[in-house]
Amino acid sequence: MSRDGLKVNKAPDDGTYEWTNPHTGEIIEVPKGIDPGWAYNPGKVAGGLVSPVPFGGEK
């Protein structure tokens, strides 16, 4: 990035809003402009779905 003359700025502080989880009723504050669906890491969740044993059985 520095080679191209670019730099990283701070994230804008646009405030937050309250969002209620329809399944649990939990109320959380979410930054404006961000969808509540981004509150978890999909890679970590998907990692738990991987089978520890190959589908052909143990070798």
Short mmCIF file of the C-alpha atoms (twelve columns), coordinates in Angstrom:
data_MODEL
# 
_entry.id   MODEL 
# 
loop_
_atom_site.group_PDB 
_atom_site.id 
_atom_site.type_symbol 
_atom_site.label_atom_id 
_atom_site.label_alt_id 
_atom_site.label_comp_id 
_atom_site.label_asym_id 
_atom_site.label_seq_id 
_atom_site.Cartn_x 
_atom_site.Cartn_y 
_atom_site.Cartn_z 
_atom_site.pdbx_PDB_model_num 
ATOM 1  C CA . MET A 1  0.000   0.000   0.000  1 
ATOM 2  C CA . SER A 2  2.743   2.447   0.906  1 
ATOM 3  C CA . ARG A 3  4.314   1.781   -2.502 1 
ATOM 4  C CA . ASP A 4  1.106   3.118   -4.067 1 
ATOM 5  C CA . GLY A 5  0.961   6.097   -1.704 1 
ATOM 6  C CA . LEU A 6  -2.047  4.718   0.187  1 
ATOM 7  C CA . LYS A 7  -2.548  4.578   3.949  1 
ATOM 8  C CA . VAL A 8  -5.069  3.083   6.356  1 
ATOM 9  C CA . ASN A 9  -7.336  5.539   8.168  1 
ATOM 10 C CA . LYS A 10 -9.315  5.056   11.369 1 
ATOM 11 C CA . ALA A 11 -12.819 3.662   11.061 1 
ATOM 12 C CA . PRO A 12 -15.514 6.358   11.033 1 
ATOM 13 C CA . ASP A 13 -17.426 6.877   14.268 1 
ATOM 14 C CA . ASP A 14 -20.994 7.076   12.961 1 
ATOM 15 C CA . GLY A 15 -22.520 5.912   16.237 1 
ATOM 16 C CA . THR A 16 -24.399 2.728   17.048 1 
ATOM 17 C CA . TYR A 17 -27.936 1.410   17.108 1 
ATOM 18 C CA . GLU A 18 -29.680 -1.235  19.194 1 
ATOM 19 C CA . TRP A 19 -30.603 -4.488  17.486 1 
ATOM 20 C CA . THR A 20 -32.778 -7.187  19.036 1 
ATOM 21 C CA . ASN A 21 -31.995 -10.792 18.179 1 
ATOM 22 C CA . PRO A 22 -35.363 -12.247 17.122 1 
ATOM 23 C CA . HIS A 23 -34.431 -15.736 18.357 1 
ATOM 24 C CA . THR A 24 -33.044 -14.926 21.807 1 
ATOM 25 C CA . GLY A 25 -34.413 -11.467 22.536 1 
ATOM 26 C CA . GLU A 26 -30.861 -10.285 23.318 1 
ATOM 27 C CA . ILE A 27 -30.286 -6.594  22.605 1 
ATOM 28 C CA . ILE A 28 -26.866 -5.595  21.287 1 
ATOM 29 C CA . GLU A 29 -25.327 -2.348  20.083 1 
ATOM 30 C CA . VAL A 30 -24.202 -2.487  16.473 1 
ATOM 31 C CA . PRO A 31 -22.125 0.166   14.664 1 
ATOM 32 C CA . LYS A 32 -24.188 2.098   12.119 1 
ATOM 33 C CA . GLY A 33 -23.516 0.833   8.619  1 
ATOM 34 C CA . ILE A 34 -22.722 -2.703  9.818  1 
ATOM 35 C CA . ASP A 35 -25.230 -5.539  9.526  1 
ATOM 36 C CA . PRO A 36 -25.624 -7.647  12.709 1 
ATOM 37 C CA . GLY A 37 -24.876 -10.742 10.620 1 
ATOM 38 C CA . TRP A 38 -21.178 -9.773  10.716 1 
ATOM 39 C CA . ALA A 39 -20.993 -10.406 14.470 1 
ATOM 40 C CA . TYR A 40 -19.212 -13.750 14.101 1 
ATOM 41 C CA . ASN A 41 -16.349 -15.277 12.150 1 
ATOM 42 C CA . PRO A 42 -17.776 -17.659 9.517  1 
ATOM 43 C CA . GLY A 43 -14.418 -19.423 9.216  1 
ATOM 44 C CA . LYS A 44 -14.434 -20.411 12.878 1 
ATOM 45 C CA . VAL A 45 -18.011 -21.664 12.669 1 
ATOM 46 C CA . ALA A 46 -17.321 -23.658 9.492  1 
ATOM 47 C CA . GLY A 47 -14.215 -25.168 11.099 1 
ATOM 48 C CA . GLY A 48 -16.424 -26.918 13.625 1 
ATOM 49 C CA . LEU A 49 -18.313 -28.617 10.805 1 
ATOM 50 C CA . VAL A 50 -15.269 -30.446 9.421  1 
ATOM 51 C CA . SER A 51 -15.266 -34.170 10.050 1 
ATOM 52 C CA . PRO A 52 -12.301 -35.244 12.221 1 
ATOM 53 C CA . VAL A 53 -12.301 -38.645 10.501 1 
ATOM 54 C CA . PRO A 54 -12.033 -38.982 6.705  1 
ATOM 55 C CA . PHE A 55 -15.285 -40.049 5.067  1 
ATOM 56 C CA . GLY A 56 -13.771 -43.390 4.093  1 
ATOM 57 C CA . GLY A 57 -13.210 -44.262 7.745  1 
ATOM 58 C CA . GLU A 58 -10.001 -44.315 9.748  1 
ATOM 59 C CA . LYS A 59 -6.846  -45.544 8.070  1 
# 
